[in-house]
Amino acid sequence: MSLNLMDVEFSTSTDERPDWSVVTEEVDGIALRAARRAADQYAGTLEFEDAYQESLILLATRPSKARAAYQAGPGALYRWLSQRLRDEHLTEAKHRSKAKSWEVNQAQLEAQGY
């Protein structure tokens, strides 16, 4: 059976009560992998430890969505976590990637005669 993630609703609602019981040993491993990927993708914006902590908080504060994703398979939970981390850090990473370092900016100004 093929799973189409577009057919599964993953809300970002936080109306639920936090439930840390969703964080089992296997789920923790998935959170570690998602955090490592997010930290690699957004190296200038996000550190691994912060990404891991955010992953655990996402799992605990959205337990029904996390469980639904996990029941669809470990890959679905990994994707759900990766998407949530991306959503939180993509904008900041885009802005940082457009920013010039002081040295580069200074060299460009000097080249223009300033």
N, C-alpha and C positions, 0 to 999 in steps of 0.2 A: 504494500500500500504506500503510495506516494503522498507526502504531506505538503500541501500548499500553504505556506505561512501567510499568504494574503487572505486566506479564508478564516484564519484564527484571529480573534480580536484581542489585542493587547492594549488595554487602557493604561493611561498614566495616572489615573485617579489615586489619591492617597487617603480616601475616606475610610480605609480599613484600619483596624488596630494592628500595631506591629506584632509580628509573630516570628520569633527566632527559630521555631522548630522546623521551619522550611529549610534551614541551613544544615543539611546532613553532610556526611563526609564527601559523598560524590558531588553534591551541589557546591560544596566549598571548593572542590577541585575545578569545577567549571568556572566558578567565580575567579579563581586564581588565573586560569587561562585567559578569560575575558579581560581581566585587569592587565595582564602582561601585554596583550595585544593593544589595548587602549593606550597604555604607557608608551609602547613602541610607536604607535601612530601619531600620538600627540606629545612627543618627547619634550618640546619646549613649553608645554602647557600643563602636563599631567605627569606626576610621578607614580611609579608602580604601587607604592604603599597607599597612596591616596585613592588610586583607582580601585584597589582591592577593598579598601574600607567602604568606598561608595557602592561597590557591587554588593557587599554584604548588607548595607543599609537598604539598597533597592530591593533586595530579596525579602528582607524582614518587613519593610513598609508596604510592600505590594504582594503579600503572600498568596492570594488567590491567583493573581496573574502569573507569578513565578511557578506555582504548582501546575497551572494549566500549560505553561510552556514546557515544563519538565515532563509532564505526562505525554506531551507530543514528542518527546525525545530529548536527550541531552543536547543535541545540536540546536534544537529550537530554543532551549534555555540559554545556551551560549549566544545565540543570535539576539535574543531578547535583551540580555545584559549588554552585549556589545552595542546594540542600537541605543539603549538608554545612556550609556557612557558617551557615545558619539554625540548624541543630541545635546548633552550638557557641555561638551568641550569643543565642538566643531567651530562655532562662531568665534570663540576666543582664539583658537588655533589659526583660523583664517586671518584674523586681524594681526596676529603676531607674525605670520609668514609674510605679510605685506610691509611690515615695519623694517626700517633700515637701522643698522647699528650706527652708533655715534661716529665710529671711524669711517664707515662708508659714506655717510652723509657729509662729514667733514672733508673727505677727499674730493667728493663731487663739488662742494662749494669752492674749494681751493682751485680745482680745475677750471671753474667758471670765473676765477679772479676775485673771489670774495675773501 
